[in-house]
Amino acid sequence: MTTELHAETLLEEDRRHVVHPQHNPTDHQNPVLFVKGKGSILTDIQGREYIDGLSCLWNVNIGHGRTELAEVAAEQMSRLAFVTSYVGATNEPAIELASKLVQIAPSNMSAVYFTTGGAEANESAFKTARHYWKIQGKPEKVKFISRVHGYHGVTMAAGSATGMAAFHKMYAPLVPNFIQVPPPHPYRWADYAKSNGDAGAEAAAALEQAIVREGPKTVAAVIAEPVQGAGGVIVPAPGYIQRLREICDRHEVLFIADEIITGFGRTGKWFGLEHWNVKPDIMSFAKGVTSAYLPLGGIMLSDRVHQTLLDAPADLKFTHAATYSGHPTCCAVGIRNIEIIEREGLVDRAAVSGRRLLAGLETLRRHEAVGDVRGLGMMCGVELVEDRETRAPAIGLGNKVAALARERGLFTRNRGGAKGDFPIGDTICIAPPLTSSDEEIDRLVAILDESIGAASA
Ligand SMILES: Cc1ncc(COP(=O)(O)O)c(C=O)c1O
């Protein structure tokens, strides 16, 4: 069978039997069938190569093809495939990884509960926050506040915190007690709010007003990504994150930092919040913890949240659980992944390469269609507009650019805007592996340059 025929047969089976995330047959007419990866380069079944412009889903931080991780996984599986982590049992990799995570995390972090992915981590964060307040004798603190354009996963509760209408439309009604406030975007927010010039203060004020309106006695936590990712790579306005922390403290509300994209070096620090010297009460992580070699996520608990859990009387104990919490093979891979990040200095490298990437992307502003370029470390976004004057978002242009980029050897995703969506429109998301070479970064920018030019021609 020729490669073409083999590929077509497989894709036929795929169309027949696989339901994809965000499934839609029209969007899946011409999928890429990837077969291998090395570093920042992905190869499809026909042998075509692509720069992995988004580290797949913002997660392959150390790049593809690390046989070292395959060996660690094989060794662990051969020794002990699985064991329950339910109370009364444990395993070496889970203990070692939890200790390591506490060591690299903000200094107030004390313990880890493991999950298998991001949404499950946030579900765990919500439940832990409610548990915390119940133990504190404040059972009425049950509400969660998130921001428009935030992405926290799409299970029922995490999806109710996710601030994008597209993910709600077909699944409403949402879980009650989830409230959304405006995003922390410096430029767009300024437009939207007729800013007095301090967008961070304005966005924070909107958050505080929501807490006051809802009644601080009823609010359990605020959840926020340090840099909003899937919502269009939105870097918070100066001062916003510090204010968010102060507001939470003032109203006795927990701060859940969703570090699922921003963790493990992505922004040029181990965790995104370090840019602002702010510490959360609960921190969700996933993706980069294993660089996607195996599914793993979790939450880290601050001393005070952890202590409450330890002090809980038996009839109020933590009954949250999942079969694969603390999976030994996933944890073993997580440990080695962190060792590689440390050994190769990838956190600092992401800071340096990120500056090169952002500077390169800034040059794309010469295209009329580029309305904004933003980013932090190896996490950037290029926003496309219909009209630079009015800043009207371009709808559909991003998909066109992404398709043209794919033809030219760059694979990435467009954050699709929708008419009537809160200001941000189509945004090409760029977050290559932290190991990407200067040449690869420059090539990525050049391909995007050509693709935006071709799409707007
Ligand atoms: C910030 C953030 N939180 C949560 C999630 C959900 O993670 P998962 O898809 O593993 O459920 C994502 C996924 O992209 C994310 O970017």
The ligand as an SDF file (V2000), in Angstrom:
LIG
                    3D

 16 16  0  0  0  0  0  0  0  0999 V2000
   -5.0670   27.3520   31.6380 C   0  0  0  0  0  0  0  0  0  0  0  0
   -5.7280   26.0250   31.4020 C   0  0  0  0  0  0  0  0  0  0  0  0
   -6.4250   25.4690   32.3800 N   0  0  0  0  0  0  0  0  0  0  0  0
   -7.0250   24.2760   32.2210 C   0  0  0  0  0  0  0  0  0  0  0  0
   -6.9430   23.5820   31.0400 C   0  0  0  0  0  0  0  0  0  0  0  0
   -7.6460   22.2860   30.8800 C   0  0  0  0  0  0  0  0  0  0  0  0
   -6.7520   21.2280   30.8130 O   0  0  0  0  0  0  0  0  0  0  0  0
   -7.1990   19.8310   30.1940 P   0  0  0  0  0  0  0  0  0  0  0  0
   -7.4370   20.0500   28.7420 O   0  0  0  0  0  0  0  0  0  0  0  0
   -6.0300   18.9350   30.4960 O   0  0  0  0  0  0  0  0  0  0  0  0
   -8.4390   19.4130   30.9130 O   0  0  0  0  0  0  0  0  0  0  0  0
   -6.2120   24.1260   29.9830 C   0  0  0  0  0  0  0  0  0  0  0  0
   -6.0940   23.4110   28.7040 C   0  0  0  0  0  0  0  0  0  0  0  0
   -5.6760   23.9430   27.7030 O   0  0  0  0  0  0  0  0  0  0  0  0
   -5.6010   25.3850   30.1730 C   0  0  0  0  0  0  0  0  0  0  0  0
   -4.9250   25.9710   29.1650 O   0  0  0  0  0  0  0  0  0  0  0  0
  1  2  1  0
  2  3  1  0
  2 15  2  0
  3  4  2  0
  4  5  1  0
  5  6  1  0
  5 12  2  0
  6  7  1  0
  7  8  1  0
  8  9  2  0
  8 10  1  0
  8 11  1  0
 12 13  1  0
 12 15  1  0
 13 14  2  0
 15 16  1  0
M  END
$$$$
